[in-house]
């Protein structure tokens, strides 16, 4: 399996997902009259049907229809199982990115674009099909969130395919990270939609705009730090904590690792909290902060225990020189460098410092 081929398949599929989903909607709307005529043959008024449905259901149908058609198309074009899995996931994430971009642009235009003033006493101008199905979103927060989230998952796979092809697999997309992760994502949408429905004015408050902007900065910064960390570590990086040292595994202490001891976790922590600030979800901002802190606290502790076994005094010295920079996380610590045997020596003993 060629590394270049995997990367090319993922890039082409992701970009195709962005472009084709937009084109699919344009074609669908262009042939609306023909669809209306086809439905009339079976005595169904398409306009009335769509008007009576919740905009979210209409959008869900269009998005699902596109995914089914693209899946069928990929089945006929891609034969290799791994390439097919890569193409399907990349295309899905590309179409989600496209959707987020569309929501953001449409809502931005509706807020800041020029509109024709209404004549006094005249009925309000009818909304376009696109505006009608997006009316449950009063601003582009959710669109920006979708762009960040889809790109995060896609770029996790792409950068692994580029810098550590031996470790790349379907799980590198991190779409099936864990059940708690899926619950967290669903919970964030439940809170967002509930607050948009009952407290929409709160979401549009100037303070909310400041929180939203801060979230964008956090996500950008977190993504940059994490991807730079993966690129710097190269073949020494893996999404799964390695409990046994492999041949060629070295301790990376240069570049971004000279600033943060665990830059990929720092970046992910910032990104995680930033996504909820983008949505201005006060409950999930607190929940994501606590849950992410607990996850990284346990993860760093386990990883550093393994790293001390791998590299011995070399890692202890690195620990003392470089901080983690996630508040109140100290990692796995030992009392004295002398208490750690040289890497590979028998009878190595770690004395943990309680903190």
N, C-alpha and C positions, 0 to 999 in steps of 0.2 A: 504494500500500500504506500503510494508516494505521498510525501508530505506536501509537495507543491500541488498535487492534484486535490488533496483534501482541502487545502486553503482556497484554491481556485473555486472548487465546488461550493464551499460555504459562502465565499464572497459573491459569486454570481447569483446564488440562490437568495441571499439576503437582499441584494440590490433589486433582483427580480421581484421579490416580495413587495418591496417599496413601490416600484413602478407599476407592476401588474395589478395590484389592488386598486390603485388610483384609476388605471385604465379600465378595469372591470366595472367600477362604479360609473365612470363616464359613459361607457357603452350601455350599461343597464338603463341609465337615465335617458340616453339618446333614443333608445327603443321603447320608451315608456308607452307611447301611443300604440305600438304594436302589441305590447303586453296587455294593455287595456282592452284591445280588440279581441285578443285570444281569450281573455277571461270572460268577456261578454258572450262568447260562443257557448260558455257553460253557465250563462246567466249569473255572473258574479261581477259586481261593480268594484273594480280594483281600487279606484280612488276612495270610495267609501270604506272599503276594507282597511286600507292603509291608514286613513284618517282616524278610524276607531281603535286602531292598535296603539299600544304604548310605543313611543319612538325607539325605546331600547330594544323592543322585540323586532321591530323592522330592521334596525341595525344588526341585531343578532342573526337574523335570517340572511341578510346580505353577506355578512362576514363568514357565516358557516357555509353558505353556498360557494363562496370563493375558495374556501379551504378544501371543500370536497372536490371541486373542479381542478384545483392545483395539485391535489394529491393524485387524482387519476392521471393527470398529465405527467407528473413525475414518475409514476409507476411505469409509464410507457417509454420514458426517456432514460431512466437510471436503473441499471440492473444490479450493480454491486450493492450488497446489503448496507455496508458502512457508508458508502457515498449516498445511498438513498436516504438513510436516517439523517445524515448531515444535511442533505438538500431539503428534506421535509421540515426539519426544525429551523433551519436558517430562513426558509421561505416564510414560515409562520411568524418568526420574530421580525422579519422584514415587513410583513403586512401589518403587524401590531405597531411597529415604528411608524409606518405610513399612516395608520389610523390616528396615532397620537399627533402626528404632524398636521393632519387634516383638521382635527378637533381644535388644535391650537390656533391655526391660521384662520379658520372660520370664525371662531369666537373672538379673536383679535380684531378681525375685520368688522364684526358686528358691533364691537365696542368703540373702535377708533376709526372705522371707515366712514365714508361720506354716504349719507342716506337722504332720500328725497323727503322733504318735510310734508307732513300730512295736511290735507285741506281740512279746516275746521268743520266738524259735523260729518265728515266722510268716514266710512268704515276703515279699519286698519288694513294696510296692504297685506295680502296673503304671503305667508312665508314660503320660501322655496322648500323643495323636498328635503334638501340637506339641512336647512335650518330647522325644519320641523322635527327631524329625528334627532337633532342635537340640542333641542330646547331644554332638555333636562340638565344640561351643563351650561351654567351661566357665565363661565370664564374658562380660560384654557388650562387651568391647573391640572386637570386629569390628563389632558393631552400631553403636556410636558412630562408628567409622571410616566405615562406609557412609553414615551420616547426613551427616557433614561432607563427604565426597567428592561425593555426589550434589548436595548444596545448593551446593557451590562451583561445579560446572559449570552448574547451572541459573541461579544468581544472576549468573554472568558474562554469560549471554545477556540476562537480564531487565534488568540495569542498563544494558547497552549499548542495548537497545531504548528505554529511558527517557531516557537522557542524550545519546546520539549515534545516533539512528535511521538516519542516512545511512550509517553504517558497519556496521550490524547485518546479519549473514548467518548461514547455518547453522553456519559454522565458529566463530561467537561462543560456541557451547556449549563449544568447546575439547575436544570428545570425540575428535577426530582430530588432536590437537596434534602428535604426531610418533611415529615408530616407537620411539625410545628411551623416550618417556613410557609407551607401552603395555607395553614390556618391563619398565620399572620397577614398574608397577602389578602385573603378573603375578608378578614376582620377590618383591614384598612379601607377596603371598598365599602363595606357595610357602614362604617362610621362616616365616610365621605358622603355617600348617597343620603344617609339619614340627616346629616347636618345641612346638606344642600337643599333638602326638602323642607326641613323644619326651621333651619337657622341660616338661610341663604345670605341675609344681611350681614351676619357675623363673618362669613367667608369673604365678603367684599370690603370689610373694614380696612382702613389704612394700615393698622397694625398687622392684619392678616397678610397684606401685600408685602410688608417687610419680612414676615416669617417665611412667606413663599419665596421671596428673592434670596433670603439666607439659605433656604433649602437647596436652591439651584446651585449656589456657590459651593455648598457642602458636597453635593453630588458630583459636580465637576472636579473639585479638588480630590475627593475620595477616589473617584475613578482614575484620575491621573496618578495618584500615589500608588494605588493597587496595581495598575497595569505596568507602571515603571518598576515596581518591585518584582513582578513576574518576569519582565524582560531582563532585569538585572540578574536575577537568580538563574534564569535560563533552565538548563536541565536539572538544576538542583531544586526546582520548584515542583510541587505536586499538590493537587487538591486534597489528597488524603494524607494525614499525618503518618509518616514512615517510622515504624518501630524498629526496623532493622536497617543498618547502614549498608547502602549498595556501593559497589565499586565505582569509583570516580566521584562520589558524593563529597563535596567540599563545603566548608563553612564560608558563606558569603558575608563579608563585612564592609565592602566598599559601596560607593554610590549612595543610593537612598538608604541602604542598610547601615550607613555610618551616621544617619540621623535618627532613624527609627529601628528598634530591634526587631519588630514584626510589622514592617510597613504594609504588607498586604492586608493584615487584620485592621490596622489603623484606617486604611483607606476604605475597607468594607464597613467598618463601624461608622465612619462619617457618611458613607453613601446610604446605609440603612436608615439612620436617623434623618438624613436629608430628604429621603423620599417622602417621609411623613410630614416634614415641614413644607414640602412642595404642595401637598394636599391640604395643608393647614388642619391636620387631625390632632387636636390637643391630647386626646386619650392615647392614640397610637404613638405620638411623639414620646410620651412617657413610657408606654409599654415597650416600644421598640428599643428605647435607650436601655431599659432595665434588662430586657431579654437578650439584646446583643451583648451587653456587658457581661452577663452571666455566661453566655456561650463562649465568648472570647477568653474570659477568665479561666474557664475549665480547659479550653483548647490550648491556650498558651502554656498552662501548667503542664499538661500532658506532653506537649511538643518539646518544651525545654528540658523536661526530665529525659526524654530520648536524646536530645542534642548534647546534654552533658555526658551521657553514656557514649555517644559517638565521638565527641571531640575533647572531652575532659577539661583540663585547665584552660585550654584555648578558648572554650566557650564561656567559662567562668570569667575570664579576663574581659571578654567581649560584653558579657552581662553588666559588669561593673562600669564599663566605659559608655555604653549606649543605653538610653532609657526606652521604655515601651511607648510612653506618651498616651496610653489610654488610662484615664484617671483611676487610681486605686488598684490597678492590676500590677502585681509585682512578679508574677511568674514563679517558676520553681527555683528555689534558692538553697545554697549550701553555706555552711558556716565558714569553712576555710578551703582554700584552693588545694592545700596539702591533703585534704581528706578525700580528694578525687583521684583515683588511680589513672594512669595513662591510658588512652584509648586502646581497647583490645586487651588490656591486662586482666588477668584473672583476679577474682575477689574484689573487684571495684566496689567501693562502699560510698553511698551518698548520704550525707547527714543533712536533713532538711531543717531550715530555720523557720520556726513558726512565725507567721505574721498575720 
